[in-house]
Amino acid sequence: AGTCCGSSSLLPVSPLFLGGFLFPAGSCRVPVSWKGPFKPCRSGYPLIIFSHGLGAFRTLYSSVCSELASWGFVVAALEHRDHSASVTYFCPAEAGREEWIPYQRVPQGQKEFYFRNKQVHQRAEECVRALQLFKDISSGKSVPNILHQDFDLSVLKDSVDLTKVAVMGHSFGGVTAVLALVKEPGFRCAVALDAWMFPLENSLYPEVPKPVLFINTEKFQTPESVAKMKRLSSRNSQTKIITILGSVHQSQTDFAFLTGKLINRIFSARGTLDPYKGLDITSRAALAFLQRHLHLEEDFDQWDNLLEGIGDSVVPEAPFCRSNL
């Protein structure tokens, strides 16, 4: 199990001191098989490409990504290079040299839509590139990894079912997932967590060819954003919209687990719903949707009622739209 205090062993301070410092922020334990060997799958694992939100980063969604991975998915969490990540870097061809990409605000005098629209198209293209990378890895093509990691990508050869691929994301990543459906036919469906629909141009809505599951929180969406979701659901009966009651925008990130009562009271970082219950609803609804549209032979259909907004702390569509924006 890992905790927020686990890094104290690397610091010249007492774990008790660090634990007292982190108490207001909270902590989280996740049971894992640390650096466990990759378990081959004869039929291949289904694949999820995950896109982060505005100002976020790839590890901010470890709770939902690891939960889905525990049910038998390969989950690739991206970190985008469009200046929407809090900060990120990449390594050019020569190993060892890092080029940093800082977060960028909308330039003064420029309309936000055009700035964000350009970003969302780059983000969707990066999701497509990630899928192509998995195609290369699965085929046995040598893919150089200039980051110093112990994981051998070659073990994924023939272990990913490229006919069962979904794209998923939160907030800015949610609308990125929707756009990726337009750009890449290999994505069979999308799961959009509290999608920020603003950056997507109206002309693309009729072109979204595949079903989308919108899992909204209670306190983020606006009537304008929900209207855009309903444009998609009106064209495809398999596109679903549900809202998790008692949740806020950060409820679908790791912040929901890493904020103690004091921080939560100040910043309203996790709403009134228990974060573990929120994660259960989110992951189970996603699993039911993925089984339906990736044609998985699992028992995730036991949670099909969630897709209709039926269940504790969940309602269909978005009846409130009380945004904190």
N, C-alpha and C positions, 0 to 999 in steps of 0.2 A: 504494500500500500504506500502511496505517496501522499505527503502533506505539504502545506505551505511552509511548515517549519523544517522540512527535510533538508533544505539547503543550509541549515544552521551548522551542519557538520563541516561545511566548507569555509565557514567564517570564524574569525578569532573572537567569538562572543559566546556567552552561555546560551544554550537552547532555552533555558528558562527565561532569560532576558528577552530573547527574540520572540518567544511565545507570548510574553506579556505585551510586547510591542504590536504583535499581529492580532491580539485578541479583538480589538474593535473591528478589524477587517474580516475576521472569520477564517475558517479553514475547511478543507475538503479532502476526503480520502476516497481513492478510486482503486478497487481491487484489480490487479493486473498480474499477468505472468511476465515479469520484467525481462526483456530481451529474450523472450521465449522463441524457440525455433518456429519458422513458418510451417504451417500445416498444409500440405498439398491437398488439392481437391480435384478429383478426377473429372468432374463435369465443369469445373471452373467456377470461381466466385463471381457473383454480380458486382458491378462497379458503380460507385457514387463519386462524382466530382463535386467538391464543396467550395463555394465562393463566400468570402467573408464580407462583412458590412463596411460602411464608410468609417474610416478612422480605426478600424480593427486590424486583426492579423490572424494568421493561420491557426495559432494554438488557442485562440479565445473560445473555440467551439469544441474543445476536447471532450466535454461531457456528452454532447449529442453524437459526435463523430465516433467516439469509442463505444457508445451504446449501440449504434448501428453496426459497427464492426463486430461487436460481440455476438450479433445475430447472423454472422456469416457473409458480410460484405467487405470488399476492399474499398476503403474510403480514402480519397486523395484530397486533402485540404490545401487549397492554393493560397499563395500570397501574391496579390496582384501588383503589377509594375506601373500602374496608371496614376500613381501619386495619391491613391485613395487609402492605402494602408497607413497605419500610424507611422511606421517607418519600415523599410525593407531594404534588401540589397541583393545583388546577383554577382556572380563571378564570370567575367569574360573568358575567352578561350584559355588564357594563361591562368592556371590554377594558383590560388593563394592571394590573388588581388581582388578586393571587394569594391564594388561600386554601389554607393548608397543612394536610395531613392526616398527622399523625405515626403511627408504628407504635404499636400498643396491645397490651399484654400482657393475659392473662386477668385480669379484676378479682378482687381478693381476695374469697374467699367464694363465687365463682360457679363452677359446674362447667364444665370446659373444653369438654365436648361441646356444651352449649347455646350457648356463646359462639361456637365455631367453626362450628356448624351454621348459625347466623344469618349468619355471614360467607360461608359457601360458597353459600348461597342468593343473597345479594347479588352475589357474584362471577359466578354463573351468569347472573343477570339482566343483568349488565353485558356478558357475552358476547353475549347476545341483542340488547341495545341496539346493540352494535357491528355485528352483522349487519344490523340495521335501517338503520343509518347507511350501510352499503355499498349497501343497496337504494335508498336515497334518492340517493346519489351516482351509482349506475349508471343511474338513471332520468333523470338530468339535473337533479334538484331542487337548488336552490342550498342548500349547506350551509355556514354561516358557520364559519370557522376563525379564532378570535381569537388563536391563537398566531402569532407572527411567523415564518413559514416560507416558503421560496421555492417549495415544491412546490404546483402548482395541482391541486386535487382534481378539477377538471372534466375532466382528461385521462382519468380513470377511467370516464367515461360510456361505457356499452356495452362496457367492456373487462373486466368481471368476470362469469364464468359463475355465476350464483346458483343453478343447479341442482347445482353441484359445490362444496359447502362442507363443511369439516371443522372440528372444534374440537380443540385440542391444549393440553397444559399439563404443567408439572413439579411434582411433590410436591403441595402444596395446589392448584396449578393442574391437576394430573392428575385429582383427584377433582372439581374444578370442571368439567372437560371432560365427565366422566361425567354429572354432574347437568344440564349444559346440553343433553345429548341428550334428557332428559326434558322440559325446558322449551320446546325449540324444534325443531319437525319439520324445519326447513330444514337442520339439521345432519345430514349423512348418516352420519357415523361420528366416532369420537374416537380420538386417540392420547394415551395417558397415560404420561408419563415418570416412573417411580418414584413412582407415585401414593400419596399419604397418604390412606388410605381412612377413617380414623377419623371425620371430621366428617359422613359421610353416614348418614342414618337408615335402619334396616333395612327399613322399609315401602316405600322407593323402589326397592329392587333389582328386584322383579318388573316395575317400570314402565320400566326402561331398554330402549328399543325397538330400538336400533341397535347394530352391532358396535363393539367397543372393542379396540384393540391396547395391551396393557400391556407396556412395555419397562422392566424392572426392573434395578436395579443389584444387585451381589452382597451388599453389606454394609448395606443399609438396611431391607429389608422384615422384618416380623414374621409369624409363623404366622397371627395374627388378621387382618392386612391381606390376606395372600394368600388366606385362606379367603373373604374378601369378593369378591376378584377371581374366584375359582373359582365363586362363586354366579352370577356373570354369565356365565362361559364355559359353565357347565352348562346355561344356558337358551338360549344362542345359539352354535351351532357355529362361527360366523365370528368370535367373540371369541377373541383369542389372548393368551397370556401367555408371554413369553420373559425370560431373564435374561442380562445381559452380564457375563461373568466378569472378575475383576480390576478392577471398577469400584466406586466409592463414590457416595454421593448427589450430591456436587458434580461428579461426572464429566459430568453432562448440562448443566452451566452453563459459562459462560466462565471460571470459576475454574480449571477443569482446564487451561486454556492460560496462565493468568496467574500461576500459582504455580511458582516455580523449585524446584530440588531442595531447597534449605534450608527454604523455607516448607512444601513438601510433606512433608518429613521430620518437621517439628514438628506440623503440623496434619492430616496424612493427607488432603490436599485432592483428590487425583486417583487414588488407588489404584495398582495395579501395571500396568494396561493403558495403553498409549500413548494419549494423549487424541485424537490424530488418527484412530487406529484405532477408538476408541470412537465418535467422531462419525460415521465411515463406517458402522458397524454400525447406529447409531441412525437416521441419515437414510435409509439404504437400506431398512431394515425398514419405516420409515414410508412411504417412497415406494411400496414394493410393496403395502402395505396400502391406501394412498390410491388407487392405480390400480385395485385390485380393487373398491373400494366407491364411488368417484366415477366409475367407468367411463371412465377416461382412456385415450386412444389413444397410449400411450407404450410404452417397453420396460422399465418398472420391474419387470415380472414376472420379469425375470432374477434378482431377489433374493427370489423367493417362498420359497426354502428357509429364509430367516431367520425367516419367520413361523411355521415349525414348530420353531424352535430348532435348526436344522441349520447348522453352519458353525463357523469358528474363533472361539473365545472367546464362544460363545453356546450356551445350553442351553434346552430347553423348560421352561415353567412356572417355578417358583421352588423348586428343590430344597434350598436351604441355609437361607434365612431367618435369617442371622446378623446381627441388627440392631445398629447402633451407636447406636440411640435411647437 
